[in-house]
Amino acid sequence: MNKTLAGVAIGGGMLWLYGWPMMIRGVATLLIWFVGRATVPTAEPTTVLGVANFVGPPLSSLFFLVALACAKDVRAKYGITLPFISAVARTTDQPEGSADPAHGQAVATLDSYEESYASTSGSSSTLDMEFFTTSLKAMVVDLCQQASISAGVYVASFKGLAVSYQVAAMQSALPAYGTAWALGFSLAAKSVGPQLIASGVKRAFPGFAAIVVAYGLAVGLLSGVAGVVPFHSYLAANYGESACGYASSEGCAPVYASIFGGETGLPSTFERAFSVAAALNTIYLLVKPLLYACMDIDFMMYTSLASIVFAFLPAILASEYASGAPAYAIFLSMYAPHMLLIPVFLARLYANCRRILRGESGPWSEFARHHERAESYRASVSLVSIKETLVCSGALVSDSSALVHVEIPAESNAGQI
């Protein structure tokens, strides 16, 4: 649920509604952990940690819903209706004692706009099905990415403690050297990119995409090469610290040697595999939301499925039968789909940007058309509701020339107010 609500906040450009729930979730988790450990010292640490991780998400979701209920302008703009809260306040009945005919005319005008928007936008069931199928396709893209990583972890677990530990150590280090570098620009690509395309300034999108891609390539090299290769021994000691306990007894010394020693030890694995995976993951996290902004979901789904068949499966089989499945080979196999998808996504993004600059249509065209017509409808709701409120309060006299007129285009991309 948290991810769904976060997607609503990002899609609507409400970054404040995206950041505060995250902060509340993190603070709640820390408070419950430290207070629980201090007040109930006999409690199992795993139990306290489980409670702390469970309470945070509901609190952040509750804050999101309360904030959304209080944000009347946001609900009115996006047509969001919550239980017992109207998205746009309006009185449909003639107030008692009022004989002003402008009230009924304003309501009739609003009803005609609703009918116009519904008739030109298609049935709600059709739009709901389109939204549902598009969401499923986007989910397939993420599932393909996660499938290769999960499968690699399972393969490593069957290869023994040393291989499994090395893969787990590198995977735990990846957020600090991959995700953290890309998170800010990735968030900007998710929120700014679609708005540039849908708001009618599509020609600004190629320049924005070029900046994001350039940043991704630069940061990918910095985080994956300059930030890892010279310090691979330190990273291995830092993220493999818990395995040092195996060196404290003679019976466990072979396990310690298998984790840290030789050409397949953790320091070598960080240098040979983690550096590549960190660079690929950083670039991928920045290129993917740019294609999402173009609504090129079908292309992304089919290529992601193809990456499992033509990249991950050959790589994981080669690591098993050609090299005996050391940790570095398995870890590279987990991110082999990125090696295929990054150049393919970049080529597709370049083609989309060229079509946008030439004014051609593409996957984004239908989305932009729905967006502009929805904005026209929302404008009609807001303006007519204001008119109605003024009429009901007596601040506006009955005058047909003063009524708001909003035209909702059937085919064109521009709304006139």
N, C-alpha and C positions, 0 to 999 in steps of 0.2 A: 504493500500500500504506500509506503514511504517513497518508493521509486516512482509510482504512478503520480502521486501528488507533486513530487519534484519535477516530473516531466511537464505537468500543467504549469508550474511556476516558470520553468525555463521557456516553454512555448509561448507563454504570455508576456515574456520579458519582465516578469516580476522577480528580479533577483533578490530583493529583500525577503520575499516569501520563500526563497530557496535557501538562503543562508541561515536565517534565524532558527528554523526547525532543526537543521544540522547541529547548530550550537547547543540548542536545548537537549537534543539527544545525547551529545557528548558529555555535557555537564551532568545530566542525570545519571549517566553510566558511572562517571567518576565519583559522584557523591555517594551513590549507593554502594559502590565498591569500598571506598575508604571508611564511610560511616558504618557499614555493615561489618567490616573487619575489626573496627575499633570497639563497637558495642557488643558484638557476639563473637568473641575470639575463638570459641569452640566450633563455630560453623565451618563446614568444609569450604575451602576457597573456591572450588569449582561451582558449588551451589550459589555462593554470593555472586560470582561472576555471571552465572546463568541468569539470576534475577536481575542484575544490573543491565545485562544486554537485552532482557525481555521488556523491561519497563521503559527504556529510552524511546523506542519507536512509537508506541502508543501515545506517549506524551507529545512527541513532535508532530504526530498526525493530528492530535487534538488541537494543538496550537495552530496548525495550518487551517483547519476547518473554522476555528473561532476567528482567526484573522481574516479569512475569506468572507465570513458572515458579516464582519464589520466593514469590509471594504466595499461599499455600495457602488462606487464608480467602476471597480473591476468587475463586479457581478453584472452590472448593467451593460458594460462594454462587450462582454463575452457571452451574455445570455445565460449565465449560470443561475440555477434555481436550487436553493437549499430547502429542506423541510421547514415549513412555517415562515419562510422568508421569501418574499417576492423578489425576483431579479430586478424588476423595474416597478417601482411603486406607482400604481395607478388605480383610480376609482372608476369603476365601470357603470355605476348607478348614478342617476341624477340626484344631487344633494337635495335634501328636503328644504323646501322654501325657496329654491332657486328656479327661476324661469328663464335663465339665459340659454338660448338654443345652441350657443357655441360649444358648450360642454359636450352635448351629444354629437355635434359635428366633428369635434376633435377625436372622440372615441371612434366614430365611424371611419375617419381618415386613417387612424392607426390600424383598425381591423382590415382596411383595404390594403394597406402596406404589407400586413402579415400574409394575406392571401396572395398578393403579388409575389412576395418572396418565396412562399411555399410552392407556388405553381411553376416558378422559373428555376427553382433549385432542385426540383425532383422530390420524390416522396421521402419522408423521414426514414422509412425502412430501407430504402435504397442507399441513402447516405450512411445509415448505421452499418449496413453490410459492407459498404466500401471502407469505412473506418475500421471495421473488425478485420477484414482481410488484409488491409495494409498493415495493421498492427501485428498480425500473425507473421507476415513476411519480414517485418523488422525484427521480430523475435527470433526467427530462423537465422538471421544474420548473426545475432549475438550467441545463439545456441551453437552454431558451427564453431565460433571462436572458442567457446567454453568447452566444447566436446573434445577438441584436440588437446587442450590443457588437462582436462580430467582424465582422458585416456592415457596420456603420458604419465601422470601421477600413479595410476593403477599399474601400468607396466613397470615403473620403477619400484613399486612396492613388492613385485614378484621377483625382483633381481637381488634382493637382500637388503640388509640394514644400511650398508655403506652407500649404495646407489640411491636408495630412498631418502636417506638423510641429506645427501648432496642436492638432490632435486628440490627437496623441501626448503633447504637453506637459500638456494637461489631464488625460488619463488617468493619467499618471504622478503627478500631484498628488493624485488622488482618494483613495488610501489614507491620506494624512495628514489630509485634511479630511473624509473620510466614514467609511471603514472603522475608522480608529483610534478615533473617538469612539464607535462602536457595538460594538466587539469585546467589551468586558467584559460589558455587559448582554446581548448576543447569546449569549455563552457561558452566562450564567446562565439565559436563557430556554430554551436547549437542554437543560440538565442539570436544572434545578429544575422547570420546567414539567411535563415528563412524569412526574416522580416525585410531584408533587402530585396529579396525576390518578390515577395507578396505585396510589398507596399508600392511597387511601381518604379523603383530605382534599381532595376535589375542590372543595369550596366555597371553599377558600383560593385556588384558581387565578384566579378573576375579579379579585380584589384584586391579585394578583401581576401579572396581565396589564395592569391599569390603570396600575400603576406603571411597567412597561416601556414602554407606549405613551406615557405622559406624558413620560417621559425622552426617548423617541425624537423626539417632536414638538419638545420644547424644544431638544434638541441639534441637530436638523436645522435649525432656524431659526438657532441660534448658529453652527454650522459653515458653513452655506450662505449666510447673509445677513450676520450681524455679523462673521464671520471672513473673508469674501471680498470683499464689495462695497467696503468702504472701502479695501481693500489690493489691488485688482485690478492696479494698475500694478506694485506690488512683486512680486506673484506672477508676473506675465508676465515681468518681468526675471529673476526667480530661476529659474523653470522653463524659460525660453527663453534661458538664458545661452549655451548652445552655439551658438545661431544668430547670436550677435553677431559671430562670425568672418566672416560674410558682409559686414559693413560695412568690413572692412579692405582690400578691393580694389574698384576702380571697376566691374569687370565683374560682381561679385556684389552690388553695392549694390541693384539692383532686387529681388533675392530677399529681402534684409533688409527692404526697404520693404514688400514684400507680406506678410511675416510680422508686422511690428510696426505698420505704418502704416494709417491710415484707419479707417473704421467697422467693417471686418471684421478689424482687426488683433488681435493676441493680447491686449492689455489689455482691449479691448472684449469679446472673446470670453470671457475669464475672468469679466467682470462680468455678461454677459447669459446665458451658458450654463452655465459651471462652477458658479456659485452655486446654480442650480436643481438641477443634477445631484447636487451634493454633499448638498443637503438631502434629495432624494428617495432617494438611495442609503442615507443614514443611517437614515431611517425604515423603508425596506423591509427592511434587514438586521435590524431589531428586531421587525417585525410577522410576518415569515415564520416564524421558529422558534416563535412562539406558536401559529400554526395547525398547525405540525408536531406540537406537543405534544398538540393535539386529535386527531391522527391523521386530519385532514381532507385526506388526500393526493389523493383523487379530485377534489375541488373545486379544489384548488390546481393540479393538472395541467391540467384543462380550461380554467380561467381563464388559465393561463399560455400555453397554446396560442392561446387567443382573443386575448390581448394582442399576439401577433405579427401576427395577421391584421388586427385592428381598431385597433391603436395604432402598431406599428412601421412596417408597410408603408405606410399612408397618410402617416405623418410623413416617412419617407425619400423618398417620391415627391413630396410637397409641397416638401421642401427642394430637390429637383432641378429641378422644373418651375416652381415659383412664385418662388423666390429665388435660383436659380443655384447652389445647394449651397455656401454659405459654411460655414466651419468650425463656427460656433456653431449653425447649423441642423442639421448632421449630428450634432453632439454631443448636442443635445437629442433628436434622433430615436433615438439609441442608448439613451436612458433614457425614451423615451416609454412603453414597457410599464409602467414604475414608476408613471407618472401614472395609469394605469388600474387597476393591481393594488392600489395602496395603499388607495384608498377601498373597493374591493371586498373586500379582505382584512379591513379594519377592520370593515366591516359584517358579514361572516361571523363574525369573532371575537366581536363584540358579541352576535350571535344565539346562538353556541355558549355564551357565558358565561351568558346568560339561561336556556338550557336546563339548564346545569349547576346553577344556583341553584335551579331548580324541580325538580331531581332527575330530569329526563328522560334518556332514552338518546340516544346519538349515536355518531359514528364512534369515539369514545374508549371506548365501553362494552365492545366485544369485547377491546380491548387490555387494559383494566383487569381483565377477567375472567381472561384468560390469565395476567396478571401475578400476581394473588393466588393462583391455583391453583398456579402455578409456585413461588411463595414457600412455600406449604404443602408442596409436594413437597421443596423444598430443605431445609426444616426437618426433614422426616422423615428425609432422608438424613443430615443432620448428627447428629441425636439418636440414631438407631439405630446410626450408626457409633461414636459415643461409647460407647453401651451395649455394643456388640460388643467394643470395645477393653478396656473394664473387665472384661468376662467373660473374655476371653482372658488377661488379666494376673492374674486371680484376685482382683481388687479387689472384684468384685461376685459374690455367690453366686447360684445358680440360684433365681430367684423370679419366677414368672410375673407377679405383681402389680407387680414393679418395671420391667417392660418399658414402653418408651415407646409411647404411642398417639397417632398423628397421623391425623386424618380429612381426607381430600382431597375437598372438595365437588364434586359433579357439576354442579350448576347455580348454587348460591349463590355469593356473592361473599366469603364469610368462611371462613377456615380455622380449625379448632379444634385447639389443641395442649394 
